[in-house]
Amino acid sequence: MFKTFSYISLLACSLLFSCNQQEEAPDPVQGDNNPYQWNQEIRPAKTITGEELTIGKRICNNFEKKRAYMARQTQGLVMDYRVSVLGCGQNQPQVDRSRGSLRISRGGSLSMVSLDRNTPVFDDVLSDQHSNLEAFCEPIMANRVVSDTVTKGSIRYQISFFRESGRDWLQLAEFQAPQGRFYPYIIERASVVTEADSPREEQRGFVSLRAINRPCTNGATQYTMQEWL
């Protein structure tokens, strides 16, 4: 079974990325398109338009294509990752290798099962049906007017789409209001392969880099970043 997993992993790497030519990862926290600070309130909501809407459509449509691609696979797709974790009070992240098996349910939802107990990977998989993204992707793909801000219960989500370092990106910030004002407590950044980056359809919709950032008590940032190798 291990040899089968290794073969699938190698095949996925050769199909989807160049295993020997890794670009330097963009800043997982700030980049050039992060307007948020942990101590600043949420921005006013706006309608997603123009180039941002074009990128959002590319990402959401290719998320859907990824689900269709996975539905044609006869078993889980094993993927290799570099996982970087920076904790509060640390100057340098701890970096390890890990593996996960990407799977699809009969209902079309995607999940990731970690194959390395010591260095787990994110178990949720970004797609057009992801619980935090569906409220944005569904109206975008239906060509309806869509706001960059959605409220679900006590949490507000604010999304942005942009192109940075030659890649299509989404950034999703989550806000809570413990004292009546909404402040970010999670900022997530993800680079998604689209037709703007690859001519091969089987590559599209996969996330090449994903970082989940949270605040420390001193205002610094802790994060977990996952890069597909």
N, C-alpha and C positions, 0 to 999 in steps of 0.2 A: 504493500500500500504506500509505503514511503517513497518508493521509486516512482509510482504513479503520480503522487503529489509533486515530486520534484520535476517530472516531465511537464506536468500542467503548468507549474510555476514558470519554468523556462519558456514554454510556449507563450504564456501570457506576456512575459517580459519582452520576447522578441516581437510579438504582435503590437504591443501597446506602447512601448518605450524603448529607447536605446539603453541597454543595461550598463554599457561601459562609458556612456557620455552623459554624466549627470551635471546639470546646470547648478550653479550656486543658488541655494534657496533664498528667496526674498525674505526680508524681515517678517517673522511670523506675527508680530504685534502691530507695528506702525505702518510699514510700507509707505506708499505715497498717497494713499486714499483713505486713511483712517482719521475721521474728524473728531473722534471721541476721546475724552479724558474721563478717568474714573470718577472725578469729583464734579463733572459737568452734567447738567440735565439733558434729557433727550431733546433732539432738534424737533422743530415743528414738522408735522407730516407733510409730504408733498406727493404729487402724482409722478410716477416713473414715465419718462418720455425720452425722445431723441436717441442718442447713442447708447445711453444706459438701458433703454428698453430693448434696443437691438441686441445687446449683449445678453440681457436677461432672457430673451426669446431663444437665443442660441443655447444657453446653458440649460434651460428647462426642457427644450425639445430634445437635446442630447441626453439629458437624464432619462427621458422616456425611451430613447433608443437603447440606452444601456439596459434597461429592464427587459426590453424585447430581445436583446442579445443574450442576456442571462437566461431567459425563458427557453432558449434553444439549446442550452448546455445540458448534458446528461448528468453532470455532477458538479459539486462546488468548485469554483475556480480558486486555486491557492495563489496567494500573492505575498511578496516579500516587502518588508518595510524597514525604514530607519526611523526609530522612535526617539525623540529628544524631549526630555522633561527638565524644566527649570522650576525649582521650588522657591518659595519665599526665603530670602536671605542668602541665596546662592548666586555666585557670579558667573558660573558656567553650567550649561545643561549636562545632564547625564544622557549619554547616547548609547543605544543598544539596537541590535537587529531583532526583528520579530517576523512572524508569519501569521496569516489569517486565511480562512476559507470563506469566500463570498458565496452566499446562497440566496435562492429566491423561493418564496413560498408559493403555494398554489394560487393564492390571492394576488400575487405580483409584488409583495413587499420584499425588500432586500435586507439582509442582515449579514454580519461578519462574526465568525466564530474564531477566537484566538487559538492558535496552535502552540503558543509559548506561554506557559503560566507565569514565568518570571517577568516577561515584558508583554503585557496584553495590548491589543490594538483596539481602536474604537469599535464597539459592537453595532452601533447604528451606522447606516450607509446613506449618504446624501443622495436623494433622488427627487423627482417631481412629486412623489407621494410621501416624502419624509414629513413627519408630523409638524415640524417647524417651517417647512418650505412650501407645503401644498397650498396654503392660503395665498401665496404669491404666484406660484407657477400656474395654478389652475386658471386664474383670470388672464394671466399673460398669454398662455397658450390658446385661450379662447378669444383673444384680441379684444378684451374688455379694458376699460379704464382701471388702472390698478394703483393703489396707494403704496408708498414704501413703508407704511406703518400699520401693524395689525395688533389688536388687543385680544388676548385669550385669557379669560379669568383675571387674575391679578398681575399678569405679565404683559408687557408690550414688546413687540419685535419690530425692529427697523432694519431693512435690508438695503443694500446697494450693490450694483453690478458695475464692473469697470475692467479696463485692460491695463495690465501692469507687468513689466518685465517680459513682454511678448506672450502673455498668457491671459485668458479670460478668467475673471475672479468673481466670486460673490463674497460679501461680508454681511454677516447677520449678527446684530447686537441684541441682547436681551436685557430688559430693564425691569426693575422692581421699584416700588414706591412705599417703603416702610414708614415714611413720615409725610406722605401725600405728594411727594415729588419723585419723578422717575429718574433713576440713575442706572448706568450700565453695571451689570455684575458678570456678564459673559460677553466676550467679543470673539466671534468665530470667523476665520478667514479660510477660504478654500479655492484652490486653482483647479479648474475643470477643463478637460480636453474637449475641444469643439472643432468644427470644420475650419475655423480660423487658424488652428494649430496643426491639424493632421488631415491628410486626404483620405485616410482609411476609416471606413465607417465603424469597424469593430473597436477602434480606439476611443470613440467618442462617448462622453458622459462619465468617464472614469475620473476620479479625483487624484491628481498627482501630488498635491500637498494640501494638508489640512492642519490648522492650528486652532486650539481652543484656549483662550486666554481669560484669566480671572485676576481680580485685584488682590494684593496683599494688604495687610492692615496699615502699612506705611505708605501706601499709594503706588508701590512698585507693581510689576506684573509677573505672575507665574503662568506657565503655559505647558501644554503638551502638544507636540508637533509630530505629525506622521507623514513621512515621505515615501511614496511608492518607488521601489527600486527596479 
